Amino acid sequence: AVSGLAELLGGDGRPAHLCGVSLGARVAARFAAEHPAAVASLFLSGCGLDAPRRSGVERRIMRMLPESFFTRDSPGAGKAATIQSNVALAGTDLAGRLPDITARTLVVCGADDKPYLEDAHKLTAGITGAELRIVPDAGHFWNRQHPELFERTFREWATAAGEPAE
């Protein structure tokens, strides 16, 4: 996942503004730790610190779930992409990599996203200079619940880093 992001960014020398939600936030954070010069700013929403290893039984159950289970909160995700992301990030623990993240970082979490609130505080404490914002009346995919607020928050964050966000 991280190597795919490196390919996507292309290495033109200009640092990128990275925004990730959920598993995408883990990928963005890991990329920022491994390629600090390539990241102008980092926006992490609903980011967990670790991606648990799934047992064989859990993997089989995930494969048996209907496609609608994976797309109901995130229509573009899909079953195959979710399973592939979980496999790629299995056992990834970001806690030890947080000091390697040097980009200006905003950690955002929905107030109703109880499983990730503790991780949001730990991410903020572990990344030098990171800021934390808790979004009221919002869950894990608050970008879908409040899309205008999500876009405005990201644009303001990225633009304040000194370059317009594209």
N, CA and C atoms as a LAMMPS dump frame, in Angstrom:
ITEM: TIMESTEP
0
ITEM: NUMBER OF ATOMS
498
ITEM: BOX BOUNDS ff ff ff
-5.0000000000000000e+02 5.0000000000000000e+02
-5.0000000000000000e+02 5.0000000000000000e+02
-5.0000000000000000e+02 5.0000000000000000e+02
ITEM: ATOMS id mol type element x y z
1 1 1 N 0.822 -1.194 0
2 1 2 C 0 0 0
3 1 3 C 0.866 1.258 0
4 2 1 N 1.926 1.241 0.816
5 2 2 C 2.816 2.4 0.884
6 2 3 C 3.584 2.559 -0.422
7 3 1 N 4.048 1.461 -0.998
8 3 2 C 4.784 1.546 -2.27
9 3 3 C 3.862 2.035 -3.382
10 4 1 N 2.602 1.639 -3.343
11 4 2 C 1.632 2.122 -4.327
12 4 3 C 1.434 3.621 -4.229
13 5 1 N 1.424 4.134 -3.017
14 5 2 C 1.284 5.573 -2.815
15 5 3 C 2.518 6.296 -3.339
16 6 1 N 3.691 5.738 -3.109
17 6 2 C 4.925 6.337 -3.626
18 6 3 C 4.882 6.417 -5.151
19 7 1 N 4.397 5.362 -5.794
20 7 2 C 4.266 5.355 -7.261
21 7 3 C 3.266 6.414 -7.72
22 8 1 N 2.15 6.504 -7.013
23 8 2 C 1.11 7.463 -7.373
24 8 3 C 1.628 8.896 -7.299
25 9 1 N 2.41 9.196 -6.275
26 9 2 C 2.933 10.557 -6.108
27 9 3 C 4.015 10.871 -7.129
28 10 1 N 4.676 9.858 -7.652
29 10 2 C 5.58 10.027 -8.771
30 10 3 C 6.944 10.632 -8.497
31 11 1 N 7.188 11.175 -7.352
32 11 2 C 8.511 11.684 -7.041
33 11 3 C 8.94 12.889 -7.856
34 12 1 N 8.034 13.871 -8.069
35 12 2 C 8.398 15.068 -8.819
36 12 3 C 9.131 16.093 -7.962
37 13 1 N 9.406 15.724 -6.707
38 13 2 C 10.143 16.62 -5.82
39 13 3 C 9.264 17.534 -4.985
40 14 1 N 7.997 17.666 -5.368
41 14 2 C 7.087 18.516 -4.591
42 14 3 C 6.42 17.676 -3.521
43 15 1 N 6.519 18.09 -2.252
44 15 2 C 5.829 17.334 -1.207
45 15 3 C 4.317 17.41 -1.38
46 16 1 N 3.631 16.346 -0.998
47 16 2 C 2.184 16.233 -1.172
48 16 3 C 1.451 16.452 0.145
49 17 1 N 0.214 16.903 0.016
50 17 2 C -0.689 16.978 1.156
51 17 3 C -1.436 15.648 1.19
52 18 1 N -1.237 14.869 2.234
53 18 2 C -1.882 13.558 2.311
54 18 3 C -3.068 13.597 3.254
55 19 1 N -4.152 13.004 2.796
56 19 2 C -5.373 12.895 3.587
57 19 3 C -5.787 11.436 3.554
58 20 1 N -5.969 10.85 4.718
59 20 2 C -6.401 9.466 4.774
60 20 3 C -7.5 9.277 5.799
61 21 1 N -8.43 8.385 5.462
62 21 2 C -9.531 8.041 6.351
63 21 3 C -9.444 6.547 6.644
64 22 1 N -9.51 6.178 7.924
65 22 2 C -9.529 4.792 8.354
66 22 3 C -8.257 4.067 7.9
67 23 1 N -8.391 3.005 7.107
68 23 2 C -7.206 2.293 6.63
69 23 3 C -6.314 3.208 5.793
70 24 1 N -6.923 4.11 5.049
71 24 2 C -6.151 5.065 4.256
72 24 3 C -5.306 5.975 5.122
73 25 1 N -5.799 6.288 6.325
74 25 2 C -5.022 7.111 7.253
75 25 3 C -3.799 6.347 7.743
76 26 1 N -3.945 5.055 7.957
77 26 2 C -2.786 4.246 8.359
78 26 3 C -1.729 4.226 7.265
79 27 1 N -2.182 4.076 6.029
80 27 2 C -1.25 4.078 4.896
81 27 3 C -0.539 5.436 4.814
82 28 1 N -1.31 6.524 4.926
83 28 2 C -0.728 7.868 4.849
84 28 3 C 0.284 8.096 5.972
85 29 1 N -0.049 7.667 7.189
86 29 2 C 0.859 7.846 8.319
87 29 3 C 2.137 7.035 8.129
88 30 1 N 1.985 5.82 7.683
89 30 2 C 3.164 4.98 7.451
90 30 3 C 4.033 5.569 6.334
91 31 1 N 3.392 6.064 5.27
92 31 2 C 4.137 6.708 4.194
93 31 3 C 4.889 7.921 4.724
94 32 1 N 4.231 8.744 5.536
95 32 2 C 4.858 9.946 6.091
96 32 3 C 6.054 9.592 6.975
97 33 1 N 5.971 8.476 7.677
98 33 2 C 7.094 8.036 8.515
99 33 3 C 8.259 7.545 7.663
100 34 1 N 7.946 6.869 6.566
101 34 2 C 8.993 6.296 5.71
102 34 3 C 9.554 7.289 4.694
103 35 1 N 8.766 8.312 4.33
104 35 2 C 9.173 9.292 3.31
105 35 3 C 8.872 10.715 3.801
106 36 1 N 9.503 11.148 4.887
107 36 2 C 9.133 12.449 5.48
108 36 3 C 9.285 13.644 4.54
109 37 1 N 10.262 13.631 3.661
110 37 2 C 10.461 14.771 2.76
111 37 3 C 9.382 14.855 1.686
112 38 1 N 8.641 13.789 1.478
113 38 2 C 7.621 13.764 0.434
114 38 3 C 6.263 14.272 0.906
115 39 1 N 6.145 14.631 2.183
116 39 2 C 4.838 14.992 2.747
117 39 3 C 4.851 16.437 3.259
118 40 1 N 3.994 17.285 2.659
119 40 2 C 3.866 18.685 3.075
120 40 3 C 2.986 18.804 4.31
121 41 1 N 1.897 18.056 4.325
122 41 2 C 1.011 18.047 5.486
123 41 3 C 0.28 16.711 5.505
124 42 1 N -0.186 16.363 6.687
125 42 2 C -0.816 15.064 6.902
126 42 3 C -2.131 15.282 7.636
127 43 1 N -3.185 14.687 7.112
128 43 2 C -4.541 14.807 7.672
129 43 3 C -5.023 13.383 7.91
130 44 1 N -5.103 12.982 9.169
131 44 2 C -5.457 11.604 9.523
132 44 3 C -6.818 11.58 10.194
133 45 1 N -7.764 10.871 9.608
134 45 2 C -9.112 10.784 10.151
135 45 3 C -9.456 9.33 10.463
136 46 1 N -9.865 9.069 11.703
137 46 2 C -10.245 7.715 12.093
138 46 3 C -9.089 6.744 11.972
139 47 1 N -7.912 7.196 12.337
140 47 2 C -6.693 6.39 12.173
141 47 3 C -6.439 5.542 13.415
142 48 1 N -6.284 4.259 13.203
143 48 2 C -5.907 3.365 14.288
144 48 3 C -4.398 3.239 14.361
145 49 1 N -3.897 2.901 15.527
146 49 2 C -2.454 2.739 15.686
147 49 3 C -1.947 1.402 15.191
148 50 1 N -2.761 0.381 15.311
149 50 2 C -2.292 -0.928 14.869
150 50 3 C -3.363 -1.616 14.038
151 51 1 N -2.908 -2.44 13.135
152 51 2 C -3.811 -3.244 12.306
153 51 3 C -3.633 -4.68 12.782
154 52 1 N -4.626 -5.215 13.442
155 52 2 C -4.462 -6.551 14.024
156 52 3 C -4.3 -7.631 12.969
157 53 1 N -3.553 -8.64 13.343
158 53 2 C -3.462 -9.823 12.488
159 53 3 C -4.779 -10.574 12.646
160 54 1 N -5.371 -10.965 11.562
161 54 2 C -6.636 -11.697 11.597
162 54 3 C -6.35 -13.196 11.59
163 55 1 N -7.119 -13.916 12.365
164 55 2 C -6.979 -15.365 12.374
165 55 3 C -7.557 -15.931 11.08
166 56 1 N -7.259 -17.179 10.802
167 56 2 C -7.8 -17.837 9.611
168 56 3 C -9.311 -17.844 9.616
169 57 1 N -9.913 -18.029 10.789
170 57 2 C -11.374 -18.035 10.903
171 57 3 C -11.928 -16.652 10.548
172 58 1 N -11.304 -15.588 11.072
173 58 2 C -11.773 -14.232 10.776
174 58 3 C -11.667 -13.924 9.279
175 59 1 N -10.577 -14.348 8.655
176 59 2 C -10.418 -14.117 7.214
177 59 3 C -11.491 -14.85 6.415
178 60 1 N -11.801 -16.093 6.805
179 60 2 C -12.844 -16.848 6.098
180 60 3 C -14.209 -16.184 6.276
181 61 1 N -14.48 -15.693 7.469
182 61 2 C -15.756 -15.001 7.723
183 61 3 C -15.853 -13.759 6.846
184 62 1 N -14.763 -12.975 6.77
185 62 2 C -14.777 -11.778 5.93
186 62 3 C -15.079 -12.138 4.48
187 63 1 N -14.52 -13.228 4.002
188 63 2 C -14.747 -13.644 2.611
189 63 3 C -16.196 -14.069 2.38
190 64 1 N -16.864 -14.55 3.438
191 64 2 C -18.249 -15.02 3.306
192 64 3 C -19.257 -13.872 3.407
193 65 1 N -18.869 -12.732 3.945
194 65 2 C -19.791 -11.611 4.08
195 65 3 C -20.185 -11.073 2.71
196 66 1 N -21.414 -10.594 2.581
197 66 2 C -21.851 -10.061 1.279
198 66 3 C -21.141 -8.74 0.959
199 67 1 N -21.047 -8.44 -0.305
200 67 2 C -20.418 -7.192 -0.77
201 67 3 C -21.043 -5.975 -0.089
202 68 1 N -22.361 -6.021 0.137
203 68 2 C -23.059 -4.876 0.741
204 68 3 C -22.54 -4.548 2.14
205 69 1 N -22.015 -5.529 2.851
206 69 2 C -21.447 -5.277 4.18
207 69 3 C -20.268 -4.309 4.081
208 70 1 N -19.49 -4.431 3.029
209 70 2 C -18.287 -3.62 2.862
210 70 3 C -18.565 -2.267 2.232
211 71 1 N -19.66 -2.155 1.519
212 71 2 C -19.938 -0.915 0.79
213 71 3 C -20.987 -0.03 1.454
214 72 1 N -21.634 -0.487 2.493
215 72 2 C -22.734 0.315 3.069
216 72 3 C -22.247 1.648 3.629
217 73 1 N -21.072 1.697 4.282
218 73 2 C -20.553 2.955 4.81
219 73 3 C -19.548 3.606 3.873
220 74 1 N -19.038 2.857 2.957
221 74 2 C -18.011 3.359 2.049
222 74 3 C -18.223 2.743 0.672
223 75 1 N -19.136 3.305 -0.105
224 75 2 C -19.535 2.706 -1.372
225 75 3 C -18.391 2.358 -2.336
226 76 1 N -17.314 3.086 -2.324
227 76 2 C -16.234 2.801 -3.256
228 76 3 C -15.27 1.724 -2.792
229 77 1 N -15.384 1.278 -1.554
230 77 2 C -14.377 0.372 -0.993
231 77 3 C -14.482 -1.035 -1.567
232 78 1 N -15.525 -1.737 -1.265
233 78 2 C -15.709 -3.09 -1.771
234 78 3 C -14.984 -4.14 -0.957
235 79 1 N -15.447 -5.336 -1.109
236 79 2 C -14.951 -6.49 -0.365
237 79 3 C -13.489 -6.803 -0.691
238 80 1 N -13.173 -6.915 -1.965
239 80 2 C -11.814 -7.289 -2.362
240 80 3 C -10.793 -6.256 -1.883
241 81 1 N -11.108 -4.977 -2.046
242 81 2 C -10.179 -3.921 -1.626
243 81 3 C -9.983 -3.922 -0.116
244 82 1 N -11.061 -4.148 0.625
245 82 2 C -10.963 -4.178 2.084
246 82 3 C -10.116 -5.347 2.541
247 83 1 N -10.354 -6.505 1.994
248 83 2 C -9.584 -7.687 2.372
249 83 3 C -8.12 -7.488 2.005
250 84 1 N -7.858 -6.969 0.81
251 84 2 C -6.479 -6.732 0.379
252 84 3 C -5.785 -5.722 1.297
253 85 1 N -6.471 -4.666 1.676
254 85 2 C -5.892 -3.667 2.577
255 85 3 C -5.585 -4.269 3.937
256 86 1 N -6.521 -5.078 4.45
257 86 2 C -6.29 -5.712 5.749
258 86 3 C -5.078 -6.635 5.711
259 87 1 N -4.919 -7.378 4.631
260 87 2 C -3.771 -8.273 4.493
261 87 3 C -2.476 -7.463 4.421
262 88 1 N -2.483 -6.39 3.617
263 88 2 C -1.28 -5.57 3.438
264 88 3 C -0.843 -4.898 4.734
265 89 1 N -1.805 -4.517 5.563
266 89 2 C -1.482 -3.798 6.791
267 89 3 C -1.466 -4.681 8.038
268 90 1 N -1.696 -5.97 7.876
269 90 2 C -1.775 -6.888 9.028
270 90 3 C -0.546 -6.759 9.915
271 91 1 N -0.805 -6.549 11.189
272 91 2 C 0.275 -6.478 12.161
273 91 3 C 1.044 -5.169 12.153
274 92 1 N 0.638 -4.218 11.302
275 92 2 C 1.323 -2.933 11.248
276 92 3 C 1.02 -2.141 12.506
277 93 1 N 2.048 -1.796 13.227
278 93 2 C 1.897 -1.002 14.44
279 93 3 C 2.567 0.344 14.198
280 94 1 N 1.783 1.398 14.183
281 94 2 C 2.326 2.729 13.919
282 94 3 C 2.987 3.367 15.128
283 95 1 N 2.708 2.88 16.321
284 95 2 C 3.19 3.545 17.537
285 95 3 C 4.697 3.789 17.503
286 96 1 N 5.459 2.821 17.052
287 96 2 C 6.904 2.978 17.014
288 96 3 C 7.403 3.896 15.917
289 97 1 N 6.557 4.208 14.962
290 97 2 C 6.95 5.056 13.822
291 97 3 C 6.53 6.514 13.994
292 98 1 N 5.72 6.82 14.991
293 98 2 C 5.207 8.187 15.14
294 98 3 C 6.305 9.242 15.23
295 99 1 N 7.408 8.998 15.95
296 99 2 C 8.462 10.02 16.002
297 99 3 C 9.109 10.303 14.642
298 100 1 N 8.95 9.388 13.675
299 100 2 C 9.524 9.576 12.337
300 100 3 C 8.674 10.492 11.465
301 101 1 N 7.461 10.781 11.9
302 101 2 C 6.572 11.656 11.127
303 101 3 C 6.921 13.101 11.458
304 102 1 N 7.375 13.832 10.449
305 102 2 C 7.798 15.214 10.665
306 102 3 C 6.863 16.223 10.006
307 103 1 N 5.931 15.741 9.203
308 103 2 C 4.996 16.642 8.51
309 103 3 C 4.049 17.298 9.505
310 104 1 N 3.61 18.472 9.167
311 104 2 C 2.562 19.16 9.919
312 104 3 C 1.338 18.246 9.877
313 105 1 N 0.825 17.852 11.06
314 105 2 C -0.19 16.798 11.127
315 105 3 C -1.426 17.236 11.899
316 106 1 N -2.585 16.944 11.313
317 106 2 C -3.862 17.113 11.995
318 106 3 C -4.487 15.737 12.148
319 107 1 N -4.804 15.376 13.376
320 107 2 C -5.496 14.122 13.678
321 107 3 C -6.945 14.496 13.975
322 108 1 N -7.872 13.87 13.254
323 108 2 C -9.292 14.189 13.403
324 108 3 C -10.049 12.901 13.698
325 109 1 N -11.025 13.003 14.597
326 109 2 C -11.814 11.827 14.952
327 109 3 C -13.236 12.268 15.282
328 110 1 N -14.2 11.518 14.81
329 110 2 C -15.586 11.787 15.166
330 110 3 C -15.806 11.493 16.646
331 111 1 N -16.575 12.325 17.306
332 111 2 C -16.839 12.145 18.741
333 111 3 C -17.525 10.808 19.037
334 112 1 N -18.271 10.295 18.065
335 112 2 C -18.98 9.027 18.247
336 112 3 C -18.152 7.818 17.799
337 113 1 N -16.932 8.048 17.374
338 113 2 C -16.056 6.978 16.899
339 113 3 C -15.248 6.429 18.079
340 114 1 N -15.965 5.853 19.03
341 114 2 C -15.369 5.416 20.302
342 114 3 C -14.147 4.51 20.155
343 115 1 N -14.127 3.551 19.225
344 115 2 C -12.949 2.678 19.125
345 115 3 C -11.664 3.428 18.754
346 116 1 N -11.786 4.605 18.133
347 116 2 C -10.594 5.301 17.647
348 116 3 C -10.237 6.562 18.432
349 117 1 N -11.064 6.964 19.388
350 117 2 C -10.768 8.184 20.141
351 117 3 C -9.458 8.073 20.92
352 118 1 N -9.232 6.951 21.567
353 118 2 C -7.984 6.769 22.326
354 118 3 C -6.778 6.808 21.398
355 119 1 N -6.892 6.146 20.245
356 119 2 C -5.796 6.17 19.276
357 119 3 C -5.55 7.589 18.766
358 120 1 N -6.605 8.382 18.579
359 120 2 C -6.438 9.76 18.122
360 120 3 C -5.591 10.553 19.117
361 121 1 N -5.852 10.367 20.398
362 121 2 C -5.061 11.054 21.426
363 121 3 C -3.612 10.565 21.418
364 122 1 N -3.41 9.266 21.246
365 122 2 C -2.049 8.71 21.215
366 122 3 C -1.284 9.181 19.982
367 123 1 N -1.958 9.229 18.836
368 123 2 C -1.322 9.738 17.621
369 123 3 C -0.869 11.181 17.817
370 124 1 N -1.749 11.992 18.373
371 124 2 C -1.443 13.407 18.588
372 124 3 C -0.264 13.569 19.536
373 125 1 N -0.235 12.775 20.58
374 125 2 C 0.867 12.853 21.546
375 125 3 C 2.176 12.336 20.956
376 126 1 N 2.099 11.378 20.049
377 126 2 C 3.301 10.751 19.515
378 126 3 C 3.923 11.442 18.321
379 127 1 N 3.177 12.306 17.645
380 127 2 C 3.692 13.028 16.476
381 127 3 C 3.987 14.457 16.911
382 128 1 N 5.24 14.829 16.843
383 128 2 C 5.653 16.158 17.29
384 128 3 C 4.851 17.251 16.595
385 129 1 N 4.236 18.11 17.406
386 129 2 C 3.491 19.249 16.888
387 129 3 C 2.116 18.939 16.328
388 130 1 N 1.676 17.684 16.386
389 130 2 C 0.366 17.328 15.829
390 130 3 C -0.755 18.009 16.611
391 131 1 N -1.831 18.301 15.9
392 131 2 C -3.03 18.876 16.502
393 131 3 C -4.15 17.854 16.44
394 132 1 N -5.06 17.932 17.401
395 132 2 C -6.207 17.022 17.463
396 132 3 C -7.495 17.826 17.391
397 133 1 N -8.424 17.345 16.563
398 133 2 C -9.773 17.922 16.518
399 133 3 C -10.769 16.772 16.604
400 134 1 N -11.719 16.935 17.504
401 134 2 C -12.804 15.969 17.657
402 134 3 C -14.046 16.606 17.03
403 135 1 N -14.667 15.892 16.107
404 135 2 C -15.832 16.412 15.392
405 135 3 C -17.099 15.959 16.116
406 136 1 N -17.892 16.91 16.644
407 136 2 C -19.12 16.531 17.347
408 136 3 C -20.135 15.884 16.404
409 137 1 N -20.963 15.019 16.979
410 137 2 C -22.04 14.359 16.217
411 137 3 C -21.526 13.689 14.947
412 138 1 N -20.406 13.005 15.067
413 138 2 C -19.815 12.347 13.908
414 138 3 C -19.221 11.008 14.316
415 139 1 N -19.273 10.063 13.386
416 139 2 C -18.733 8.731 13.618
417 139 3 C -17.436 8.509 12.862
418 140 1 N -17.15 7.254 12.587
419 140 2 C -15.89 6.882 11.947
420 140 3 C -15.771 7.479 10.545
421 141 1 N -16.834 7.4 9.765
422 141 2 C -16.801 7.947 8.409
423 141 3 C -17.495 9.306 8.381
424 142 1 N -17.007 10.228 9.196
425 142 2 C -17.615 11.554 9.263
426 142 3 C -17.452 12.301 7.946
427 143 1 N -16.52 11.874 7.115
428 143 2 C -16.377 12.481 5.794
429 143 3 C -17.633 12.26 4.953
430 144 1 N -18.362 11.175 5.217
431 144 2 C -19.619 10.905 4.502
432 144 3 C -20.809 11.551 5.215
433 145 1 N -20.715 11.666 6.536
434 145 2 C -21.794 12.293 7.294
435 145 3 C -21.824 13.808 7.089
436 146 1 N -20.643 14.404 7.038
437 146 2 C -20.505 15.866 6.944
438 146 3 C -19.482 16.212 5.856
439 147 1 N -19.79 15.915 4.594
440 147 2 C -18.784 16.089 3.539
441 147 3 C -18.277 17.525 3.373
442 148 1 N -19.159 18.512 3.528
443 148 2 C -18.722 19.903 3.372
444 148 3 C -17.748 20.277 4.479
445 149 1 N -18.047 19.872 5.707
446 149 2 C -17.16 20.156 6.831
447 149 3 C -15.825 19.443 6.648
448 150 1 N -15.874 18.196 6.187
449 150 2 C -14.643 17.442 5.961
450 150 3 C -13.768 18.155 4.928
451 151 1 N -14.358 18.515 3.797
452 151 2 C -13.592 19.177 2.743
453 151 3 C -13.029 20.506 3.218
454 152 1 N -13.847 21.296 3.893
455 152 2 C -13.396 22.6 4.383
456 152 3 C -12.251 22.437 5.387
457 153 1 N -12.388 21.478 6.295
458 153 2 C -11.356 21.248 7.304
459 153 3 C -10.04 20.845 6.645
460 154 1 N -10.108 19.925 5.673
461 154 2 C -8.892 19.502 4.985
462 154 3 C -8.266 20.654 4.201
463 155 1 N -9.076 21.365 3.43
464 155 2 C -8.534 22.467 2.612
465 155 3 C -7.884 23.533 3.48
466 156 1 N -8.531 23.889 4.582
467 156 2 C -7.95 24.897 5.479
468 156 3 C -6.634 24.409 6.059
469 157 1 N -6.584 23.133 6.421
470 157 2 C -5.372 22.56 6.988
471 157 3 C -4.241 22.546 5.951
472 158 1 N -4.525 22.059 4.78
473 158 2 C -3.502 21.957 3.741
474 158 3 C -3.06 23.339 3.261
475 159 1 N -4.003 24.254 3.099
476 159 2 C -3.668 25.592 2.632
477 159 3 C -2.818 26.338 3.661
478 160 1 N -3.077 26.129 4.918
479 160 2 C -2.293 26.777 5.977
480 160 3 C -0.854 26.265 5.986
481 161 1 N -0.591 25.132 5.322
482 161 2 C 0.775 24.604 5.255
483 161 3 C 1.623 25.385 4.261
484 162 1 N 1.006 26.323 3.532
485 162 2 C 1.784 27.176 2.659
486 162 3 C 1.584 26.964 1.18
487 163 1 N 0.895 25.914 0.793
488 163 2 C 0.653 25.653 -0.625
489 163 3 C -0.832 25.353 -0.806
490 164 1 N -1.404 25.738 -1.915
491 164 2 C -2.814 25.399 -2.123
492 164 3 C -2.992 23.879 -2.258
493 165 1 N -4.053 23.379 -1.672
494 165 2 C -4.357 21.953 -1.756
495 165 3 C -5.073 21.677 -3.063
496 166 1 N -4.636 20.655 -3.773
497 166 2 C -5.276 20.283 -5.032
498 166 3 C -6.027 18.993 -4.885
